[in-house]
Amino acid sequence: MSRKIAIFDTTLRDGEQSPGASMNTEEKLVIARQLIRMNVDVIEAGFPISSPGDFKSVAEIGRIAGDSCTVCGLTRAVDKDIEVAAEALKTAKRPRIHTGLGVSPSHLYEKLHMTEEQAIERAVHAVKLARNYVDDVEFYAEDAGRADQDFLVRIVEAAVKAGATVVNIPDTTGYNMPWDFGARIRDLRERVDGIENVTISVHTHNDLGMATALALESVRNGATQIECTINGLGERAGNTALEEVVMAIKMHEKELDAHTDIVTKELTHASKLVSSITGINVQPNKAIVGANAFAHSSGIHQDGVLKARDTYEIIDPADVGAAGSEIILSARSGHAALRHRMAELGYTFEDAEFEQVYQRFLEIADQKKEVYDEDLESMVQERQREVAAVYTLDALQVSCGDPLVPTATATITDEVGVQHVVCATGTGPVDAAYQAIDQVVAVHGDLSEFSIKAITRGIDAIGEVTVRVAAEDGNVFTGRGSDTDIIVSSAKAYVNAINRMIQTARAKAGK
């Protein structure tokens, strides 16, 4: 039997640090449930001391995880961080505190202003304190990829002796070449006393486009845990993509002497879910989960695949959940057909809620000849975006053209139930709609990005708009909206971003 490689998912912590990818607790819980369905070994649920929202997310995810996986909270090597994380993790049956500090010369001397001996003392103290609260403590040596190797050996050994059950060796800046990073892992295995009794984890970044290669080379040299994110989300160029390392290990189990327990048929759904919630689209040519991952344009390729799929596909699309039978839905479809297809997509509803979903489905079906899976996904995400909304767009009417002045009339309900009807002009229909909305909402931001895409094919396709709005403090908030009318989609996306801005501000304030 090959070695088990634990999959440590940090989508909800490091992945959320992608600009514009912030998530509220409800959204994190949706993703956490998907991670549990995928059978990940560890969910890093957040950084509890950073905000009341992160504290709540860690606690709620700990509550729903049960025995299915370990739930982890990140801390610095600071007493208060560790104490707060321990409090948040009280709900978890399998809690882990993830603590540590920078170990490279840059981090030690320029960021932390401490000597190597002081760093070792701090690491030992943090690990011992964490062990007072939980039995499972992971020590991270931040920027280990650029650390002095002899010092790295010393601080890792000290952490192990202090009680760390996992040691995390990150290439925080994605600097290393794979073979050099693999050699670091091998050297630690050979020189650190007691390391055979703990898990060696790696956390690699994609600054040079080699995060997956770094992780796999680490596995080849003895690492038994990979820290990764769905779609490779994360700081700067992102983290190791979970779907990439999982499928690479599956394809090369013999050479790597390794396997994971991930349910690979959930990968595509997980990718779409994370993309939908964060508003960060997956590039079409993204490995494993991109829209073109199993698409063939060249006639030569098409001929080969039609004769034998494996001429150009090393992975069966069904293995990652990218293929399957499809029910064609239209306005003539009844309740049973829609409920069945929704269940296949992973959505279930109580009867009263389903009736609302069905009525929205009929509205879309009346506007389109055929309703596709992507339409249904968009419809459900639209409902999720409306949950706990501060402002709701009830109606929008726009007139525009040449030589007319673009004019928008919007009906908006605030959180206390007061309905506002406002009118504004603008340079175009979208600008007019946004000017009208700005007359009602309590906060404002600068529109930094606007994009639109068709959810499905055809001239009657639902248009999905993604906007990014920069707040006064520099934070960027993503909003999404979908409708067969792209002006309505644009207005919904803007209101969604404003709601996120307000909810984030309230979460930081502890309200």
C-alpha positions, -999 to 999 in steps of 0.1 A, spaced: 0 0 0 13 35 -9 18 63 16 -13 83 25 -8 120 17 -31 142 38 -48 171 20 -48 203 40 -72 227 24 -66 264 31 -91 279 6 -110 295 35 -79 311 50 -50 316 25 -74 314 -5 -95 342 10 -65 364 10 -68 368 -28 -78 404 -35 -116 406 -37 -121 370 -26 -134 377 10 -162 355 21 -187 358 49 -195 330 74 -224 316 54 -204 314 22 -175 297 41 -199 271 55 -211 263 20 -176 257 8 -167 238 40 -195 213 34 -182 207 -1 -147 201 13 -162 176 37 -179 159 9 -146 157 -9 -131 140 21 -103 165 28 -82 157 58 -78 192 72 -98 224 68 -79 255 77 -111 275 86 -95 309 93 -73 332 114 -95 336 145 -79 367 160 -80 386 128 -118 395 130 -150 385 147 -161 370 113 -131 347 111 -136 337 148 -172 328 140 -163 309 108 -138 287 126 -163 280 154 -191 272 130 -170 250 107 -157 232 138 -193 225 147 -204 210 114 -172 190 107 -177 165 135 -153 135 131 -151 139 93 -119 160 93 -95 181 114 -104 218 117 -75 242 120 -71 278 131 -41 299 122 -21 320 147 11 339 149 35 328 176 17 352 200 0 341 232 -32 361 226 -35 346 190 -32 311 204 -57 317 232 -83 331 208 -78 302 184 -82 277 212 -115 294 222 -128 293 186 -118 257 182 -138 245 212 -166 234 189 -143 211 169 -140 174 177 -106 173 160 -91 207 166 -56 218 154 -38 251 162 -14 262 134 12 285 148 47 297 138 69 325 126 92 336 98 126 318 96 144 334 66 170 361 72 145 386 57 117 376 81 139 373 111 159 405 109 138 428 88 102 419 98 105 403 133 138 420 145 150 390 164 179 366 165 179 329 156 180 320 193 151 343 201 131 328 172 137 293 185 127 304 220 95 320 206 87 289 186 91 265 215 70 287 237 42 289 211 41 252 205 40 244 242 13 269 249 -8 255 220 -4 220 233 -20 231 266 -52 236 246 -51 209 219 -33 177 212 -27 185 175 -3 214 169 12 224 136 43 245 135 50 266 104 84 279 95 74 308 73 96 314 42 115 282 49 123 281 12 148 310 17 160 301 52 194 290 62 191 252 62 211 246 93 189 271 112 158 255 97 169 221 110 174 236 145 141 254 148 121 224 134 138 200 158 130 224 187 94 226 176 92 188 174 107 184 209 82 210 222 53 189 211 45 198 175 26 170 157 30 185 123 58 207 109 49 229 79 78 238 55 65 266 33 80 281 2 61 312 11 73 333 -19 73 305 -45 111 311 -49 126 276 -50 133 253 -78 115 219 -72 146 199 -68 162 223 -43 130 224 -23 128 186 -24 164 184 -11 154 206 18 127 182 28 150 152 24 177 169 46 151 176 73 141 139 73 177 129 77 189 154 103 159 164 125 158 141 156 122 128 161 109 140 127 99 104 119 71 107 145 55 138 130 38 148 98 59 168 73 37 193 55 45 216 26 28 249 17 40 261 -17 31 293 -37 29 298 -74 50 330 -80 71 312 -106 43 289 -117 58 259 -100 36 254 -69 23 220 -79 58 208 -90 72 220 -56 46 201 -37 50 169 -57 88 170 -54 83 174 -16 61 143 -16 88 124 -35 113 133 -8 91 124 22 64 150 28 31 135 38 8 165 38 1 191 11 -14 225 19 -35 237 -11 -66 256 -22 -94 250 -47 -85 267 -80 -51 276 -66 -65 307 -49 -42 326 -26 -18 355 -20 -2 370 -52 0 343 -78 -18 318 -55 -12 285 -38 -9 249 -50 -41 239 -66 -58 210 -48 -72 196 -80 -38 195 -96 -19 178 -69 -47 153 -62 -49 142 -98 -12 142 -103 -8 118 -73 -36 97 -86 -20 94 -120 14 87 -107 7 68 -75 33 41 -82 62 65 -90 54 87 -59 45 58 -36 16 80 -26 -22 83 -27 -49 106 -13 -84 99 -1 -100 128 -20 -133 120 -38 -121 133 -72 -156 133 -88 -163 164 -66 -134 184 -80 -153 202 -108 -183 211 -86 -159 224 -59 -141 246 -85 -174 261 -98 -187 266 -63 -156 285 -51 -155 305 -83 -192 315 -80 -188 325 -43 -156 345 -47 -164 360 -80 -129 349 -93 -134 332 -126 -113 301 -135 -92 306 -166 -106 284 -195 -73 265 -199 -69 258 -162 -57 222 -156 -83 197 -145 -113 221 -139 -110 247 -166 -138 250 -192 -114 238 -219 -97 211 -199 -115 184 -219 -124 205 -250 -109 197 -284 -108 222 -312 -82 208 -336 -95 184 -362 -66 161 -356 -74 160 -319 -111 155 -325 -104 126 -348 -81 110 -323 -105 114 -293 -134 100 -313 -114 69 -320 -100 65 -286 -104 90 -258 -70 85 -243 -52 96 -275 -55 132 -261 -70 128 -227 -50 114 -198 -79 118 -174 -114 105 -178 -136 137 -174 -160 116 -153 -132 111 -128 -133 147 -119 -170 152 -122 -168 170 -156 -192 147 -175 -225 129 -171 -260 126 -183 -281 158 -186 -318 164 -183 -329 191 -208 -350 215 -189 -376 239 -205 -408 257 -196 -426 224 -202 -407 207 -174 -425 199 -142 -416 200 -105 -403 165 -105 -378 171 -134 -364 202 -118 -361 187 -83 -343 157 -98 -318 178 -117 -312 201 -88 -305 170 -66 -280 158 -92 -263 192 -89 -261 188 -51 -290 211 -42 -320 202 -20 -348 224 -8 -377 223 16 -411 223 -2 -419 260 4 -384 271 -7 -385 248 -37 -417 264 -49 -400 297 -50 -371 282 -69 -395 266 -93 -413 299 -100 -379 316 -107 -370 286 -130 -403 292 -149 -394 329 -153 -360 319 -169 -375 291 -189 -401 315 -204 -372 337 -216 -351 309 -230 -357 279 -252 -336 257 -229 -323 259 -194 -289 245 -188 -271 234 -157 -251 267 -156 -285 286 -156 -296 265 -125 -262 271 -108 -265 308 -114 -301 309 -102 -292 292 -69 -262 315 -64 -284 345 -70 -307 333 -42 -277 328 -19 -265 363 -26 -298 377 -15 -295 361 20 -290 388 47 -290 415 21 -289 450 35 -304 464 2 -326 445 -23 -332 456 -59 -369 451 -64 -373 467 -99 -353 486 -125 -365 504 -156 -341 520 -180 -345 541 -211 -316 549 -234 -306 553 -270 -294 580 -294 -302 608 -289 -320 600 -256 -305 607 -222 -299 574 -204 -324 574 -175 -329 547 -148 -357 543 -122 -349 519 -94 -370 504 -66 -349 494 -37 -359 480 -3 -336 485 27 -331 461 56 -359 477 77 -384 472 49 -386 508 36 -390 509 -1 -373 537 -21 -381 547 -56 -354 568 -72 -345 581 -106 -312 592 -121 -294 599 -155 -260 588 -165 -236 585 -194 -251 552 -203 -277 528 -189 -254 511 -164 -241 544 -151 -277 557 -148 -286 526 -128 -256 530 -105 -263 567 -100 -299 558 -89 -287 531 -65 -262 555 -50 -290 578 -40 -303 551 -16 -273 531 -3 -254 542 28 -219 535 16 -201 542 -17 -171 529 -35 -152 533 -67 -159 508 -95 -125 493 -103 -136 464 -125 -166 454 -146 -170 423 -166 -199 404 -182 -202 369 -196 -229 347 -209 -237 318 -186 -248 296 -214 -249 296 -252 -274 314 -274 -287 349 -278 -312 343 -249 -284 334 -225 -284 346 -189 -257 373 -186 -236 373 -154 -219 405 -144 -190 407 -120 -179 440 -105 -152 449 -81 -158 480 -59 -130 496 -39 -139 510 -5 -124 541 11 -100 519 31 -86 502 0 -104 469 4 -119 455 -27 -154 438 -27 -167 416 -54 -204 416 -65 -222 393 -89 -255 395 -105 -273 374 -132 -303 380 -154 -313 377 -190 -312 415 -190 -276 426 -187 -285 460 -173 -305 443 -145 -275 419 -140 -252 450 -137 -274 466 -111 -278 434 -91 -240 430 -91 -234 465 -78 -260 461 -50 -244 427 -41 -209 444 -38 -224 472 -16 -240 446 6 -207 428 10 -190 460 18 -215 468 46 -215 432 60 -177 432 62 -176 465 80 -201 453 105 -182 420 110 -150 439 117 -169 460 142 -183 429 158 -219 438 150 
